[in-house]
Amino acid sequence: MASFKIEGGHKLHGTITPQGAKNEVLQILCAVLLTPKKVTVHNVPDIIDVNKLIFILGELGVKINKLSSNSYTFQADEINLKYLESPEFKRDGSSLRGSIMIVGPLLARFGKGYIPKPGGDKIGRRRLDTHFEGFINLGAIFRYNKEEYFYGVEADELIGTDMLLGEASVTGTANILMAAVLAKGTTTIYNAACEPYIQQLCKMLNKMGANITGVGSNLLTISGVKTLGGCVHRVLPDMIEIGSWIGVAVMTRSELTIKNVSWENLGQIPNIFAKLGIEFEKIDDDLYIPEQESYEIQNYIDGSVLTVADAPWPGFTPDLLSIVLVIATQAKGTVLIHQKMFESRLFFVDKLIDMGAKVILCDPHRATVIGQNFESPLKATTMTSPDIRAGISLLIAALSAKGTSIIHNIEQIDRGYENIEARLKSIGAKIERIER
């Protein structure tokens, strides 16, 4: 177990290039199982969750060649299906929620896919029904071993069909999509997730020879093909990390440039940060944040308190609500944070309250933040990271707080952020990793 020791209260300055998008690359890596041909993927982030999935692919028999620190080739021409029923897979697969997305490609290409109950963040219930209902609609037979928490689907042949998803699940859409590309006939997926990362997966699959239309909408049409080929794909910058670096700049009242942010794929993120009073500038494809001594939350036009809520794309991503909450603690004004999609993601606010933040936790889904306009700065403390996004939010709070803070369980942060302490040091942060 490792911890971060942070000496907060220092201004930062410099340039940061965001890593590749975690939520995209987990889908992309699973898609390499759909073809025996070589697939090259660039801008792969070096983070725990991604490295776990690469390890699982290797154990499945995928030939993996690391071209550079963030580029790989994958070739799934000799898959070891016996690994799927081994004790090792039950251990490896259960440690990573993203492992669920290997099921669709394996089912499509080999007629069977298995997965132990996936792990990941402790942020409330995240059901898998959407995934398996989609496979069943395509003609698969579902089975579940309650004693071992082990899921399986099998099919001699998948048949295209029309389906309406019960929720616009990103991983569910990706999984069903990857199964449908090799199904016989045409599949339509209505209420499909349409995040940029799903769009990227569709574009990659089409480059491999799939026939997917409606990309970017919530109605995808997939005309099944018999085989897929290889391709070269580049992963988008991580929009969640971009929002996190905005939080770092704002809370430390620092000047920061974030390079190559892919503005067209940021969606509501710039709008929400602007409503919090944060100044920023678009310079080509970079995002420049000037040093700001104060920022004021905008009320609605009738004067009522602003609500920031999450929603499926093109709504505001739930992964940035914890960052918004931390930023709001030192804003001028009040905001209601409404976390609709996960019931436990706001439970980290007790740690912010310990640091002196004025936050009222209304219920598991809502928190009212009364900003202090830096007149009552946060105090350093010792805390534990409960999940990836809460962990980075607590790290941002610690960078703002005067004094020395300790954050335990930073493996949660490492799951989603590449080499975070070195990158923070490069812009002047006082942070040290302590191995225990």
C-alpha positions in Angstrom: 0.0 0.0 0.0 1.3 3.5 -0.9 0.4 7.0 0.2 0.9 10.5 -1.1 2.4 13.2 1.1 1.4 16.6 -0.2 2.6 20.0 0.9 -0.3 22.2 -0.2 -0.7 26.0 -0.6 1.8 26.4 -3.5 1.0 28.0 -6.8 1.8 25.9 -9.9 2.7 26.8 -13.4 3.4 25.0 -16.7 2.0 22.8 -19.4 0.3 19.4 -19.2 -0.6 16.9 -21.9 -3.5 14.7 -21.0 -3.2 10.9 -21.1 -5.2 8.7 -23.3 -8.8 8.1 -22.3 -9.2 5.3 -19.8 -12.9 4.8 -20.6 -12.2 4.5 -24.3 -9.1 2.3 -24.2 -10.8 -0.4 -22.1 -13.3 -0.8 -25.0 -10.7 -0.6 -27.7 -8.5 -3.3 -26.1 -11.4 -5.7 -25.8 -12.2 -5.1 -29.5 -8.9 -6.6 -30.6 -10.4 -10.0 -29.7 -12.8 -9.7 -32.7 -10.1 -10.4 -35.3 -7.0 -12.6 -35.8 -5.3 -9.7 -37.6 -2.9 -7.3 -36.0 -4.3 -4.2 -34.4 -2.2 -1.2 -33.5 -3.3 1.2 -30.7 -1.6 4.5 -29.9 -2.0 6.8 -26.9 -2.7 3.9 -24.4 -2.4 5.3 -20.8 0.0 3.5 -18.5 -2.4 3.0 -15.6 -3.4 0.1 -13.4 -6.8 -0.7 -14.9 -5.5 -0.7 -18.5 -2.4 -2.8 -17.5 -4.7 -5.3 -15.8 -6.7 -5.7 -19.0 -3.6 -6.0 -21.1 -2.4 -8.8 -18.8 -5.7 -10.6 -19.1 -5.5 -10.4 -22.9 -2.0 -11.8 -22.7 -3.2 -14.7 -20.6 -5.9 -15.3 -23.2 -3.2 -15.8 -25.8 -3.2 -12.4 -27.5 0.3 -11.6 -28.9 1.2 -8.2 -27.4 4.1 -6.1 -28.6 4.9 -2.8 -26.8 6.1 -0.4 -29.4 6.7 2.5 -27.0 5.5 3.7 -23.6 2.0 4.3 -24.9 1.7 2.3 -28.2 1.1 -1.4 -28.7 0.2 -4.0 -31.3 -2.2 -6.8 -30.5 -2.9 -10.0 -32.4 -5.6 -12.4 -31.2 -4.9 -15.3 -33.7 -4.3 -18.0 -31.1 -6.8 -17.6 -28.3 -6.6 -19.9 -25.2 -10.3 -20.3 -24.4 -9.5 -22.7 -21.5 -8.1 -19.7 -19.5 -11.7 -18.4 -19.3 -12.7 -21.3 -17.0 -9.5 -21.3 -14.9 -9.1 -20.2 -11.3 -6.6 -17.7 -12.5 -9.2 -16.0 -14.8 -11.7 -15.9 -12.0 -9.1 -14.0 -9.9 -7.8 -11.7 -12.6 -11.2 -10.8 -14.2 -12.8 -10.0 -10.8 -10.3 -7.3 -10.1 -11.3 -5.1 -13.0 -14.8 -3.9 -14.0 -13.8 -3.2 -17.6 -13.1 -7.0 -18.0 -16.9 -7.4 -18.6 -16.3 -6.1 -22.2 -14.3 -9.1 -23.3 -17.6 -11.1 -23.2 -19.2 -9.6 -26.3 -16.1 -10.1 -28.6 -15.5 -13.6 -27.4 -19.2 -14.5 -27.8 -19.2 -13.1 -31.3 -16.1 -14.8 -32.5 -15.9 -18.0 -30.5 -19.5 -18.7 -29.5 -18.9 -18.3 -25.7 -17.9 -15.7 -23.2 -17.4 -15.9 -19.5 -16.6 -13.4 -16.7 -16.5 -13.4 -12.9 -18.4 -10.7 -11.1 -16.2 -7.6 -12.0 -14.7 -5.4 -9.4 -13.7 -1.7 -9.6 -14.9 1.4 -7.8 -17.1 1.2 -4.7 -19.5 3.7 -6.0 -22.8 1.9 -5.6 -24.6 -0.7 -7.6 -23.6 -1.0 -11.3 -25.8 -3.7 -12.7 -24.8 -5.9 -15.6 -28.3 -6.7 -16.9 -28.0 -4.4 -19.9 -25.0 -6.4 -21.2 -26.6 -9.9 -20.8 -30.1 -8.9 -21.9 -28.5 -7.7 -25.1 -26.6 -11.0 -25.7 -29.8 -12.9 -25.0 -31.6 -10.8 -27.5 -29.0 -11.8 -30.1 -29.7 -15.4 -29.4 -27.2 -16.3 -26.6 -28.0 -18.6 -23.7 -27.2 -17.1 -20.3 -26.1 -18.9 -17.2 -24.9 -17.8 -13.8 -23.1 -19.7 -11.1 -24.3 -18.1 -7.8 -21.7 -19.9 -5.7 -18.8 -18.5 -7.7 -20.4 -15.3 -8.9 -19.5 -16.4 -12.5 -21.4 -15.3 -15.6 -21.5 -17.0 -19.0 -23.1 -16.7 -22.4 -23.0 -19.2 -25.2 -24.4 -19.3 -28.8 -23.8 -21.4 -31.9 -24.8 -18.3 -33.9 -25.8 -14.8 -33.1 -28.8 -13.4 -35.0 -29.3 -9.6 -35.5 -32.4 -8.1 -33.9 -33.9 -4.8 -32.8 -33.4 -3.9 -29.2 -34.3 -1.0 -26.8 -31.8 -0.7 -24.0 -33.2 -0.2 -20.5 -30.4 2.2 -19.8 -27.9 4.1 -22.0 -25.0 2.1 -20.5 -21.7 2.9 -22.0 -20.0 -0.4 -21.4 -23.3 -2.2 -22.1 -23.6 -0.5 -25.5 -19.9 -1.3 -26.3 -20.3 -4.9 -25.4 -23.5 -5.5 -27.4 -22.1 -3.5 -30.3 -19.0 -5.8 -30.4 -21.2 -8.9 -30.3 -23.5 -7.6 -33.1 -20.8 -6.7 -35.6 -20.3 -10.5 -36.3 -23.9 -11.5 -35.9 -26.0 -12.7 -38.9 -28.3 -10.0 -40.2 -29.0 -6.5 -38.9 -29.1 -5.3 -35.4 -30.5 -2.0 -34.2 -29.6 -0.6 -30.7 -32.0 2.1 -29.5 -31.1 4.2 -26.4 -27.5 3.4 -27.1 -24.9 5.4 -25.3 -23.3 7.9 -27.7 -20.3 9.2 -25.7 -17.2 10.2 -27.8 -15.6 6.9 -26.6 -18.5 4.8 -28.1 -18.1 6.9 -31.3 -14.4 6.0 -31.3 -15.2 2.3 -30.9 -17.6 2.5 -33.8 -15.1 4.2 -36.0 -12.4 1.6 -35.1 -14.8 -1.3 -35.9 -15.7 0.3 -39.2 -12.0 0.6 -40.1 -11.8 -3.1 -39.3 -14.6 -3.9 -41.8 -17.7 -3.6 -39.7 -20.8 -1.8 -41.0 -22.1 0.5 -38.3 -24.3 3.5 -39.0 -25.9 6.2 -36.7 -22.5 6.8 -35.0 -22.9 9.7 -32.6 -26.6 9.1 -32.1 -28.6 7.0 -29.7 -29.8 4.7 -32.5 -27.0 2.4 -33.9 -27.6 0.1 -36.9 -25.2 -2.8 -37.3 -25.2 -4.9 -40.4 -23.3 -8.1 -39.4 -20.2 -9.2 -41.3 -18.4 -12.5 -41.4 -14.9 -11.4 -40.4 -13.0 -8.3 -39.3 -9.5 -7.2 -40.2 -6.8 -5.2 -38.5 -6.4 -1.5 -38.2 -4.5 1.4 -36.5 -6.3 3.4 -33.9 -5.4 6.4 -31.7 -7.2 6.9 -28.4 -8.7 10.3 -27.6 -7.3 12.4 -24.7 -9.0 11.7 -21.4 -11.8 14.3 -20.8 -11.9 13.3 -17.1 -8.3 14.0 -16.7 -8.6 17.3 -18.5 -11.3 18.3 -16.0 -9.1 17.2 -13.2 -6.2 19.4 -14.4 -8.7 22.3 -14.6 -9.5 21.6 -10.9 -5.8 21.5 -10.0 -5.3 24.9 -11.6 -8.3 26.6 -10.1 -7.9 25.3 -6.6 -4.2 26.3 -6.4 -5.0 29.6 -8.2 -2.4 28.8 -10.8 -1.8 29.4 -14.5 -1.9 26.2 -16.6 -2.0 25.2 -20.2 -3.5 21.8 -21.1 -2.4 20.6 -24.5 -4.4 18.9 -27.3 -7.6 18.5 -25.4 -9.8 17.6 -28.5 -12.3 20.5 -27.9 -14.9 18.9 -30.1 -15.2 16.0 -27.7 -15.4 17.9 -24.4 -19.2 18.3 -24.6 -20.7 20.1 -21.6 -17.4 20.2 -19.6 -16.4 23.8 -20.7 -20.0 25.1 -20.1 -20.2 23.7 -16.5 -16.8 25.0 -15.5 -17.8 28.4 -17.0 -20.9 28.4 -14.8 -18.7 28.0 -11.8 -17.0 31.2 -12.8 -13.8 29.7 -14.1 -12.0 31.6 -16.8 -10.3 29.7 -19.6 -9.3 30.3 -23.2 -9.3 28.0 -26.3 -5.9 28.4 -28.1 -6.0 26.2 -31.2 -6.6 22.7 -29.6 -5.2 23.8 -26.2 -7.0 24.9 -23.1 -5.4 27.8 -21.2 -6.4 28.6 -17.6 -5.1 32.0 -16.3 -4.3 32.6 -12.6 -7.5 33.4 -10.9 -7.7 34.7 -7.3 -11.5 34.3 -7.2 -14.4 32.8 -9.2 -18.1 33.2 -8.7 -20.8 30.6 -9.3 -23.5 31.8 -11.6 -27.1 31.5 -10.4 -30.0 30.7 -12.7 -31.5 33.7 -14.5 -34.3 33.9 -11.9 -31.7 34.1 -9.1 -32.1 30.5 -7.8 -29.2 28.4 -6.8 -27.3 26.6 -9.6 -27.6 22.8 -9.8 -24.9 20.7 -11.4 -26.2 17.2 -12.2 -24.9 14.3 -14.2 -26.6 12.7 -17.1 -25.8 10.3 -20.0 -24.0 12.0 -22.9 -24.4 14.7 -24.1 -25.2 15.5 -20.5 -22.4 16.2 -17.9 -20.3 13.2 -17.1 -20.7 11.8 -13.5 -16.9 11.2 -13.3 -16.3 15.0 -12.9 -19.0 15.8 -10.3 -16.5 15.1 -7.5 -14.1 17.6 -9.1 -16.8 20.2 -9.4 -17.7 19.7 -5.8 -14.2 20.3 -4.6 -13.8 23.4 -6.8 -17.1 24.8 -5.4 -15.8 24.7 -1.9 -13.6 27.7 -2.6 -15.9 29.5 -5.1 -17.9 32.5 -4.3 -21.5 31.4 -4.0 -23.5 28.2 -3.5 -24.2 25.2 -5.7 -26.3 22.0 -5.4 -24.4 18.9 -6.7 -26.9 16.2 -7.8 -25.2 12.8 -8.5 -28.1 10.9 -10.1 -26.3 7.9 -11.5 -24.4 6.4 -8.6 -25.6 6.4 -5.0 -22.3 6.3 -3.1 -20.0 8.7 -5.0 -20.7 11.7 -2.6 -19.7 9.8 0.5 -16.2 11.3 0.3 -17.4 14.7 1.3 -16.9 13.9 5.0 -13.2 14.2 4.3 -13.7 17.6 2.8 -15.8 18.7 5.8 -12.9 17.6 8.0 -10.7 19.9 6.0 -13.1 22.8 6.7 -15.3 22.8 3.6 -18.9 23.9 4.1 -20.8 21.0 2.5 -24.2 19.7 3.5 -24.8 16.1 2.4 -28.5 16.1 1.8 -28.8 12.4 0.9 -26.7 9.8 -1.0 -27.3 11.7 -4.2 -27.2 15.4 -3.3 -24.8 17.8 -1.6 -25.1 21.6 -1.2 -21.7 23.3 -1.3 -21.4 26.8 0.3 -18.3 28.3 -1.3 -15.8 30.1 0.9 -14.1 32.3 -1.8 -10.7 31.3 -0.4 -11.5 33.3 2.8 -11.6 30.1 4.8 -9.0 27.9 3.0 -9.0 24.1 3.4 -6.8 22.6 6.2 -4.4 19.8 5.7 -5.4 16.4 7.0 -4.9 12.7 6.7 -7.4 10.8 4.5 -8.0 7.6 2.5 -9.0 7.5 -1.2 -12.3 5.5 -1.7 -12.3 5.4 -5.5 -10.5 6.9 -8.5 -12.5 10.1 -8.9 -12.9 10.9 -5.2 -9.2 10.1 -4.8 -8.1 12.7 -7.4 -10.6 15.2 -5.8 -9.0 14.7 -2.4 -5.6 15.2 -4.0 -6.7 18.5 -5.5 -8.1 19.6 -2.2 -4.7 18.7 -0.5 -2.8 20.7 -3.1 -5.0 23.7 -2.1 -4.7 23.2 1.6 -1.9 24.9 3.5 0.2 22.4 5.5 1.0 18.7 4.8 -1.7 16.2 3.9 -1.5 12.4 3.7 -3.6 10.4 1.3 -3.7 6.6 1.8 -4.9 3.9 -0.7 -3.5 5.9 -3.7 -3.7 2.7 -5.8 -7.2 3.9 -6.5 -5.8 7.1 -8.1 -3.2 5.0 -10.0 -6.0 3.0 -11.5 -7.0 6.1 -13.6 -4.1 8.6 -13.6 -0.8 7.9 -15.3 2.3 8.9 -13.3 0.4 11.6 -11.5 3.0 12.6 -8.9 5.7 13.2 -11.5 3.4 15.2 -13.7 2.3 17.3 -10.7 6.0 17.8 -9.8 6.7 19.0 -13.3 4.4 22.0 -12.7 5.7 22.8 -9.2 3.7 20.6 -6.9 5.2 19.4 -3.6 4.2 15.8 -3.6 5.9 12.6 -2.6 4.9 8.9 -2.9 5.5 6.9 0.3 5.7 3.2 0.0 4.6 1.2 3.1 
